[in-house]
């Protein structure tokens, strides 16, 4: 069986093994969720009436005291304002009114005063026909009547209008959160199981096969490291004991026999054979997923969190200060990106991941405790620096260990893990912020980063430098390689047309404008997270399909163009949408476009720029690509903030959408010209 077929078969087996426990876990959670939903529904309606009755008793107390003091109830001048204050902060209460015992309305809150005079007559008739004591239904609302007494006689009645759809809305939100939790649980389960299967089953079997191949070639100098104790690693341990025994026997032979064997066989130190490790594209998938999960928890509410700390000043507007942390984030990532390649060349992937995760976890924890924008900016930069090292390390690791024929699928490991983490983080982060607050959510994010560090130590192989020192020394230094690449106009033009527009849409539109617009439209943090999650859900499901089709049929460039067009159309649709479903459709369209554009993008770089890869190295080319790409992430929020401050939301969104379509057209022209055969000058006639 070929290595390619074996890899495909292994992925298929991983999916089959992961599917059954995922279904069992989800089925158990579904049963528990249905029970919890039923209990919510049974308790919410009585609790709502009990709250309304308590509010009525509290409001009636002031009328009761006034009557006890001898003040006639028809001479309370500030009663309307008092009822306005009593209704304030209770979203389920539509209005509060005070009427005489004979049904004459004396005082009313603002919402009740805005209704026609005939409305209260309908309320009284509804109570006359209603069999339920003290509660009547009218035009989809409920009216609760509470008598006000003084010295043993009824002096009036308080009427509270209760939103009859409030219970259904809250139940719908609860059901939606339950479904999101189920989806995230299934996604996390699949992600963890696939990563663990790759780390604990496929890698040991791959190493065992490699040991057997080396033994068939007469090489007994290597021994695989065993960190766990299961069937696969026990088989590796047995092979290791065999290698050590052969080396001991070789050492015991006399010099003449040893020279005879050395002609055909190679042996190592019997006390410490050289370690055998084979890097794979999925080695860092699980730690990367957990790390990004924690980092993405604040995605849905980040602009709102910054707005809470903003203090008006004479120099910078609120929209600029909200966008500034996003730009600082990208700046710190760009500055720290070259460090990842240096750590990979001199140390290892494990060390590079830990070096990046440590400041990122600390920065997330301290961000939640920030009390001013200065503190927030500082810790955001610290977090972003670590984030840049981790993500660039993972990307370079995948690029170095992937096969050329599986470029999109190998990059799909990185894109898939980051997208799945974004789905989980965005959805759960919005729910957590709505339930436990911003600071506690950042604490959860820091804990997840700490868990990712533990997974790196426990599961990630200590491969040493992934690229040989001799190969690294044969190429230009990082600084000269970066400068050489930056002088290549065709590389810069491709990045400006292909990568930067996608980042502008992602950071400027989705991460900046979308939360602000949804909050302005009355969406809660949890609702914003749910709607934004649609972007990542589409990306999760589309990424493996796109990567497979791109590699199998060579559709890398066509998918990039279609993705850019869909992203631009999605942004334009969002600008004109008003309801939840049109807004969700626009976000889904942007997500599909980004999946089509981003997945084959990185895989298309080596064939497009083979000359640059040979001269400067793939690492340098990808690092420059990521740095310039992140400039788009830097410009995105600032550009969106500037447009929002001068043109408003609709026009600024139109500019981003039309700009995306225009740049995609430019990319199409660029790729078309690159596909033309080179022209040779026609020799002149003598």
C-alpha positions in Angstrom: 0.0 0.0 0.0 1.4 3.4 -0.9 2.0 6.1 1.6 -0.7 8.2 0.1 -3.3 5.5 0.1 -2.3 4.6 3.6 -2.7 8.2 4.8 -6.1 8.4 3.2 -7.2 5.1 4.8 -5.9 6.3 8.2 -8.0 9.5 7.9 -11.0 7.4 7.0 -10.5 5.2 10.0 -10.1 8.1 12.3 -13.4 9.5 11.1 -15.2 6.2 11.7 -13.7 5.7 15.1 -14.4 9.3 16.1 -18.0 9.2 14.9 -19.4 6.6 17.3 -18.3 8.2 20.6 -19.3 11.6 19.3 -22.8 10.3 18.6 -23.0 8.7 22.0 -21.9 11.8 23.8 -24.3 14.0 21.7 -27.2 11.6 22.3 -26.6 11.7 26.1 -26.4 15.5 26.0 -29.6 15.7 23.9 -31.5 13.7 26.5 -30.2 15.9 29.3 -30.9 19.0 27.3 -34.5 18.0 26.6 -35.1 17.4 30.3 -33.5 20.7 31.2 -35.6 22.5 28.5 -38.8 21.0 29.9 -37.9 22.1 33.4 -37.1 25.6 32.1 -40.5 25.8 30.4 -42.4 24.6 33.5 -40.7 27.0 35.8 -40.3 30.1 33.7 -44.0 31.0 33.3 -44.8 30.8 37.1 -41.6 32.7 37.8 -42.6 35.4 35.4 -46.0 35.9 37.1 -44.4 35.8 40.5 -41.9 38.5 39.5 -44.7 40.7 38.1 -46.7 40.3 41.3 -43.7 41.2 43.4 -43.1 44.3 41.2 -46.8 45.2 41.6 -46.6 44.9 45.4 -43.5 47.1 45.4 -45.1 49.8 43.2 -48.4 49.6 45.3 -46.5 50.3 48.5 -45.9 54.0 47.6 -49.7 54.5 46.9 -50.5 52.8 50.1 -48.2 55.0 52.1 -49.6 58.2 50.5 -53.1 57.1 51.3 -52.1 56.3 54.9 -50.7 59.8 55.2 -54.0 61.3 54.1 -53.0 62.3 50.6 -55.7 61.7 48.1 -54.6 59.3 45.3 -55.9 61.6 42.6 -53.4 64.3 43.8 -50.1 62.5 43.4 -48.4 64.8 40.8 -45.2 62.7 40.3 -47.0 59.3 40.0 -46.5 59.1 36.3 -42.7 59.5 36.6 -42.7 57.0 39.5 -44.4 54.4 37.3 -41.9 55.1 34.5 -39.0 54.4 36.9 -40.8 51.2 38.2 -41.1 49.8 34.7 -37.6 50.7 33.8 -35.1 47.7 33.6 -37.9 45.1 33.3 -37.9 44.1 29.7 -40.9 41.8 30.2 -43.1 44.6 31.5 -44.8 46.6 28.8 -46.5 49.2 31.0 -47.8 50.0 34.5 -51.0 51.9 35.2 -52.9 53.0 38.3 -56.7 53.1 38.1 -59.5 53.9 40.6 -61.7 51.1 41.9 -64.4 52.0 39.3 -61.8 51.6 36.5 -60.8 55.2 35.8 -57.1 55.4 34.8 -55.3 58.0 36.9 -51.6 57.4 36.3 -49.7 55.5 33.6 -46.1 54.8 32.6 -44.9 56.2 29.3 -45.8 53.2 27.1 -49.4 53.1 28.5 -49.8 56.9 28.0 -48.8 56.4 24.3 -51.7 54.0 23.7 -55.1 55.3 22.6 -57.8 56.0 25.3 -59.8 53.0 24.2 -57.0 50.6 25.0 -57.7 50.7 28.8 -61.4 50.1 28.1 -60.4 46.9 26.3 -58.3 45.9 29.3 -61.3 46.3 31.7 -63.5 44.3 29.4 -60.9 41.6 29.1 -60.8 41.2 32.9 -64.6 41.0 33.0 -64.6 38.1 30.6 -61.4 36.4 31.9 -62.0 33.4 34.2 -58.4 33.5 35.5 -58.3 35.6 38.6 -56.3 38.8 38.2 -54.8 38.0 34.8 -56.3 38.8 31.4 -55.0 38.3 27.9 -55.3 41.2 25.4 -53.7 41.5 21.9 -51.0 39.0 22.7 -50.1 40.5 26.0 -51.1 39.7 29.6 -52.6 42.3 32.0 -52.0 41.6 35.7 -54.3 43.5 38.1 -53.2 44.1 41.7 -55.5 45.8 44.3 -54.1 48.7 46.3 -55.5 48.9 49.9 -55.3 51.4 52.7 -56.9 51.1 56.1 -59.0 48.1 55.1 -60.5 49.5 51.9 -59.4 49.3 48.2 -58.2 52.7 47.0 -57.2 51.6 43.5 -55.8 49.0 41.2 -52.4 48.6 39.6 -52.3 47.2 36.1 -49.1 45.6 34.8 -48.8 44.7 31.1 -46.7 41.6 30.6 -45.2 40.7 27.3 -46.8 37.3 26.4 -44.0 36.6 23.9 -41.3 37.1 26.5 -41.4 33.5 27.7 -41.3 32.2 24.2 -38.3 34.5 23.4 -36.4 33.4 26.4 -37.2 29.8 25.8 -36.1 30.2 22.2 -32.8 31.7 23.3 -32.3 28.8 25.8 -33.0 26.3 23.1 -30.6 28.0 20.8 -27.9 28.1 23.4 -28.5 24.4 24.1 -28.2 23.5 20.4 -25.1 25.6 20.1 -23.6 23.8 23.1 -24.4 20.5 21.5 -22.8 21.5 18.2 -19.7 22.8 19.9 -19.5 19.6 22.1 -19.7 17.5 19.0 -17.1 19.6 17.2 -14.7 19.6 20.2 -15.2 15.8 20.6 -14.4 15.1 16.9 -11.4 17.5 17.0 -10.0 15.9 20.2 -10.6 12.3 19.1 -9.0 12.9 15.7 -6.0 14.6 17.2 -5.6 11.9 19.8 -6.0 9.1 17.3 -3.3 10.7 15.2 -1.0 11.3 18.1 -1.5 8.0 20.0 -2.3 5.5 17.3 -1.2 6.6 13.8 2.1 8.1 14.9 3.2 5.0 16.9 2.2 2.8 14.0 4.0 5.1 11.5 7.1 5.0 13.6 6.9 1.2 13.9 6.6 0.9 10.2 9.6 3.2 9.8 11.6 1.1 12.3 10.8 -2.1 10.3 11.9 -0.4 7.1 15.2 0.8 8.6 15.7 -2.8 10.0 15.1 -4.2 6.5 17.8 -1.8 5.2 20.2 -2.9 8.0 20.0 0.3 10.0 19.7 -0.4 13.8 20.8 3.0 15.0 17.4 4.4 15.8 14.8 3.8 18.6 11.4 5.5 18.9 10.7 7.3 22.1 7.8 5.9 24.1 5.9 8.3 26.4 2.6 6.4 27.0 1.7 2.8 27.7 -1.0 1.5 25.3 -1.0 -1.2 22.7 0.6 0.8 20.0 3.4 2.2 22.2 4.0 -1.2 23.7 4.6 -2.5 20.2 7.1 0.3 19.8 8.7 -0.5 23.1 9.1 -4.2 22.0 10.8 -3.0 18.8 13.0 -0.7 20.9 14.1 -3.6 23.1 14.9 -5.7 20.0 17.1 -2.8 18.7 18.9 -2.4 22.0 19.5 -6.2 22.1 20.9 -6.2 18.7 23.2 -3.3 19.5 24.4 -5.1 22.7 25.1 -8.3 20.7 27.0 -6.2 18.1 29.1 -4.6 20.8 30.0 -8.0 22.2 31.4 -9.4 19.0 35.1 -9.3 18.3 36.6 -6.6 16.2 36.9 -8.9 13.1 33.2 -9.9 13.2 32.2 -6.3 13.9 34.0 -5.1 10.8 32.3 -7.8 8.7 28.9 -6.7 10.0 29.6 -3.0 9.6 30.0 -3.6 5.9 26.3 -4.4 5.6 24.7 -3.3 8.8 24.7 -0.1 10.9 24.5 -0.1 14.7 24.2 2.6 17.3 25.2 3.1 20.9 23.7 0.2 22.8 23.0 2.4 25.9 21.4 5.3 24.0 20.3 4.6 20.4 19.4 7.7 18.4 15.8 8.8 18.7 13.4 8.1 15.8 10.8 10.7 15.2 8.8 11.5 12.0 7.2 14.9 11.9 3.6 15.0 10.7 1.2 17.8 9.6 -1.2 17.0 12.5 1.3 16.8 15.3 0.3 20.2 16.7 -3.4 20.1 15.8 -4.8 19.4 19.3 -2.7 22.0 21.2 -3.3 24.5 18.5 -7.1 23.9 18.6 -7.3 24.3 22.4 -5.1 27.4 22.3 -7.1 29.1 19.6 -10.3 28.1 21.4 -9.3 30.1 24.4 -8.0 33.0 22.2 -11.2 33.3 20.3 -13.5 33.5 23.4 -13.6 37.3 23.2 -14.2 37.5 19.5 -17.9 38.2 19.6 -17.9 40.8 22.4 -14.4 42.4 22.0 -15.6 45.8 20.6 -18.2 46.0 23.4 -15.6 45.3 26.0 -13.4 48.1 24.8 -16.3 50.5 24.7 -16.9 50.0 28.4 -13.4 51.3 29.2 -13.5 54.2 26.7 -13.5 57.7 28.2 -14.4 60.6 25.9 -11.4 62.7 25.0 -10.5 65.7 22.8 -8.3 63.8 20.3 -9.6 60.4 19.4 -13.2 59.3 18.7 -14.8 56.3 20.2 -14.8 54.3 16.9 -11.1 54.9 16.5 -10.3 53.8 20.1 -12.4 50.6 19.7 -10.5 49.7 16.5 -7.1 50.6 17.8 -6.6 47.4 19.9 -7.3 45.2 16.9 -4.6 47.1 14.9 -2.1 46.8 17.8 -2.9 43.1 17.9 -1.9 42.7 14.3 1.2 44.9 14.6 2.5 42.8 17.5 1.8 39.6 15.5 3.7 41.0 12.5 6.7 41.9 14.7 6.8 38.5 16.3 6.2 36.4 13.2 10.0 36.1 12.2 10.7 34.8 15.7 8.7 31.6 15.0 10.9 30.7 12.1 14.1 31.3 14.1 12.8 29.1 16.9 12.0 26.3 14.5 15.4 26.5 12.9 17.4 26.6 16.2 15.1 24.8 18.7 12.0 22.8 17.9 8.2 23.1 17.3 7.5 22.3 20.9 9.8 25.1 22.2 8.3 27.6 19.8 4.8 26.7 20.8 5.5 27.1 24.5 7.4 30.3 24.0 4.3 31.8 22.3 1.6 30.3 24.6 3.1 31.6 27.8 2.8 35.3 27.1 -0.6 34.8 25.3 -2.1 33.1 28.4 -0.8 35.8 30.7 -2.0 38.5 28.4 -5.5 37.0 28.3 -5.8 36.7 32.0 -4.6 40.3 32.6 -6.8 41.7 29.9 -9.9 40.6 31.9 -8.5 42.6 34.9 -7.7 45.8 32.9 -9.3 48.9 34.3 -8.1 51.4 31.7 -7.5 51.5 28.0 -3.7 51.8 28.6 -3.6 48.5 30.5 -5.9 46.9 27.9 -3.6 48.0 25.0 -0.5 46.7 26.8 -1.8 43.3 27.6 -3.4 43.0 24.2 0.0 43.5 22.6 1.5 40.8 24.9 -1.3 38.4 23.9 -0.9 39.1 20.2 2.9 38.6 20.3 2.4 35.1 21.7 -0.5 34.4 19.3 1.6 35.3 16.3 4.4 33.0 17.4 2.1 30.1 18.0 0.1 30.4 14.7 3.2 31.0 12.6 4.9 28.0 14.2 1.9 25.8 13.4 1.7 27.1 9.8 5.5 26.6 9.1 5.4 23.2 10.8 2.6 22.1 8.4 4.3 23.6 5.4 7.6 21.8 6.2 6.1 18.4 6.8 3.4 18.4 4.1 3.7 16.8 0.7 3.5 18.9 -2.4 0.6 16.8 -3.9 -1.5 17.4 -0.8 -0.8 21.1 -0.3 -4.4 22.2 0.2 -5.3 19.3 2.4 -2.2 19.8 4.6 -3.0 23.4 4.9 -6.5 22.4 5.7 -5.2 20.9 8.9 -4.1 24.4 10.0 -7.2 26.1 8.6 -9.6 23.4 9.9 -8.2 23.6 13.5 -8.2 27.4 13.6 -11.7 27.5 12.1 -13.2 24.9 14.4 -11.6 26.8 17.4 -13.2 30.0 16.1 -16.6 28.3 16.0 -16.4 27.1 19.5 -14.8 30.2 20.9 -17.1 32.7 19.3 -20.2 30.9 20.3 -19.2 29.8 23.8 -17.5 33.2 24.5 -20.7 35.1 23.8 -22.7 32.8 26.0 -20.1 33.0 28.8 -19.9 36.8 28.6 -23.7 37.0 28.9 -23.8 34.6 31.9 -20.6 35.2 33.9 -19.2 38.6 32.6 -16.2 39.7 30.7 -13.5 39.2 33.3 -14.5 35.7 34.1 -14.6 34.8 30.4 -11.0 36.0 30.0 -10.1 33.9 32.9 -11.6 30.8 31.2 -9.6 31.8 28.1 -6.3 31.9 30.1 -7.1 28.5 31.6 -7.6 27.0 28.1 -4.2 28.3 27.0 -2.6 26.7 30.1 -4.3 23.4 29.1 -2.8 23.8 25.6 0.6 24.2 27.1 0.1 21.0 29.0 -0.9 19.2 25.8 2.2 20.5 24.1 4.4 19.0 26.8 2.4 15.7 26.9 1.7 15.0 23.3 3.8 17.1 20.9 7.0 15.3 19.8 10.3 16.9 20.6 11.5 16.8 17.0 14.3 19.3 17.3 14.8 21.7 14.4 12.5 20.5 11.6 14.9 21.7 8.9 18.4 20.6 8.8 21.1 23.1 9.9 23.0 22.5 6.6 20.0 23.3 4.5 19.3 26.4 6.6 22.9 27.6 6.3 22.8 27.2 2.5 20.1 29.9 2.2 20.2 33.6 2.8 19.6 34.9 6.3 16.1 35.7 7.4 16.6 39.5 7.0 18.2 39.3 3.5 15.6 36.7 2.4 12.7 39.0 3.5 14.2 42.0 1.7 14.8 39.9 -1.4 11.2 38.7 -1.5 9.9 42.2 -0.8 11.8 43.4 -3.9 9.8 40.9 -6.1 6.9 43.0 -7.4 4.9 40.0 -8.5 4.9 38.5 -5.0 3.7 41.7 -3.4 1.0 42.2 -6.1 -0.3 38.7 -5.5 -0.5 39.2 -1.8 -2.2 42.6 -2.2 -4.8 41.2 -4.5 -5.3 37.8 -2.9 -4.6 37.9 0.8 -5.2 41.5 2.0 -8.8 41.9 0.8 -9.8 38.8 2.7 -8.2 40.1 5.8 -9.8 43.5 5.3 -13.2 41.8 5.2 -12.5 39.6 8.1 -11.2 42.1 10.6 -12.9 45.3 9.3 -16.3 43.9 8.5 -16.8 40.7 10.5 -14.8 41.4 13.7 -15.4 45.1 13.9 -18.5 46.4 12.1 -20.7 43.3 12.7 -20.7 43.3 16.5 -21.2 47.0 16.7 -24.1 46.9 14.2 -25.8 44.0 15.8 -25.5 45.6 19.3 -27.0 48.8 17.8 -29.9 46.7 16.5 -30.6 45.3 20.0 -28.8 42.0 19.9 -27.3 40.7 23.1 -23.7 39.4 23.4 -25.0 35.8 23.3 -27.1 36.6 20.2 -24.1 38.3 18.5 -22.0 35.3 19.2 -24.6 33.0 17.8 -25.0 34.9 14.6 -21.3 35.4 14.0 -20.8 31.7 14.6 -22.5 31.0 11.3 -19.4 32.3 9.6 -17.2 29.8 11.3 -19.7 26.9 10.9 -19.7 27.3 7.1 -15.9 27.5 7.1 -15.6 24.3 9.2 -17.7 22.3 6.8 -16.5 23.9 3.6 -12.7 23.7 4.3 -12.2 19.9 4.0 -14.4 19.8 0.8 -12.6 22.8 -0.7 -9.1 21.4 0.1 -10.0 18.0 -1.4 -11.5 19.4 -4.6 -8.6 21.9 -5.0 -6.0 19.1 -4.7 -7.8 16.6 -6.8 -8.9 18.8 -9.7 -6.4 21.7 -9.5 -9.0 24.3 -8.9 -6.9 26.4 -6.5 -7.0 29.6 -8.5 -10.7 29.3 -9.6 -11.8 28.8 -6.0 -9.9 31.8 -4.9 -11.7 34.0 -7.4 -15.2 32.6 -6.6 -14.5 33.0 -2.9 -13.5 36.6 -3.3 -16.7 37.3 -5.2 -18.9 35.6 -2.7 -17.3 37.5 0.2 -17.9 40.9 -1.5 -21.6 39.9 -2.2 -22.1 38.8 1.4 -20.8 42.2 2.7 -23.2 44.0 0.4 -26.1 41.9 1.5 -25.3 42.5 5.2 -25.5 46.3 4.5 -29.1 46.1 3.4 -30.3 43.3 5.7 -32.5 44.1 8.7 -33.9 40.8 10.1 -32.1 38.0 11.8 -32.3 35.6 8.9 -31.1 38.0 6.2 -28.2 39.0 8.5 -27.3 35.3 9.1 -27.5 34.6 5.3 -25.1 37.4 4.7 -22.6 36.1 7.3 -22.9 32.6 5.9 -22.1 33.9 2.4 -19.1 35.7 3.7 -18.0 32.5 5.5 -18.3 30.4 2.4 -16.4 33.0 0.3 -13.6 33.1 2.9 -13.4 29.2 2.9 -13.1 29.1 -0.8 -10.5 31.9 -0.9 -8.3 31.0 2.1 -8.0 27.2 1.9 -6.2 27.0 -1.5 -4.4 30.3 -1.1 -1.4 29.0 0.9 -1.2 25.9 -1.1 -1.0 27.9 -4.4 2.1 29.8 -3.3 4.8 27.2 -4.0 3.8 26.5 -7.6 3.2 30.1 -8.3 6.5 31.3 -6.9 8.8 28.2 -7.4 11.7 30.5 -8.2 11.4 32.4 -4.9 10.9 29.2 -2.9 14.1 27.8 -4.4 16.1 30.9 -3.8 14.8 32.1 -0.5 13.1 29.1 1.0 9.4 28.3 1.6 9.6 29.5 5.2 10.8 33.0 4.3 8.1 33.2 1.6 5.3 32.1 3.9 6.6 34.4 6.7 6.6 37.4 4.4 3.2 36.4 3.1 1.8 36.2 6.7 3.3 39.5 7.6 1.9 41.4 4.7 -1.4 39.6 5.0 -1.6 40.8 8.6 -1.1 44.3 7.4 -4.5 43.9 5.9 -5.7 42.8 9.4 -4.1 45.9 10.8 -5.7 48.3 8.2 -9.1 46.6 8.3 -10.4 47.9 11.7 -8.9 51.4 11.2 -10.4 51.7 7.7 -13.8 50.5 8.9 -13.6 52.9 11.9 -12.7 55.8 9.6 -15.5 54.9 7.2 -18.0 54.4 10.0 -17.2 57.8 11.5 -17.6 59.7 8.3 -20.1 57.8 6.2 -22.2 55.6 8.6 -22.6 51.9 8.6 -24.4 51.3 5.3 -22.1 53.3 3.2 -18.9 52.0 4.9 -20.1 48.5 4.4 -20.8 49.2 0.7 -17.3 50.5 0.3 -15.8 47.3 1.8 -18.0 45.1 -0.4 -17.4 46.9 -3.6 -13.7 47.1 -2.8 -13.6 43.3 -2.3 -15.2 42.7 -5.7 -12.8 45.2 -7.4 -9.7 43.5 -6.0 -11.0 40.1 -6.9 -11.4 41.3 -10.5 -7.8 42.5 -10.3 -6.7 39.1 -9.0 -8.4 37.4 -11.9 -6.5 39.6 -14.4 -3.2 38.9 -12.6 -3.7 35.2 -12.6 -4.7 35.3 -16.3 -1.6 37.2 -17.2 0.6 34.8 -15.2 -1.0 31.8 -17.0 0.0 33.1 -20.4 3.2 31.5 -21.9 6.3 33.8 -21.9 6.9 35.6 -25.1 10.3 35.4 -26.8 11.6 38.3 -28.9 11.4 37.7 -32.6 14.8 37.8 -34.2 15.4 40.6 -36.6 16.0 39.8 -40.2 19.5 40.4 -41.4 
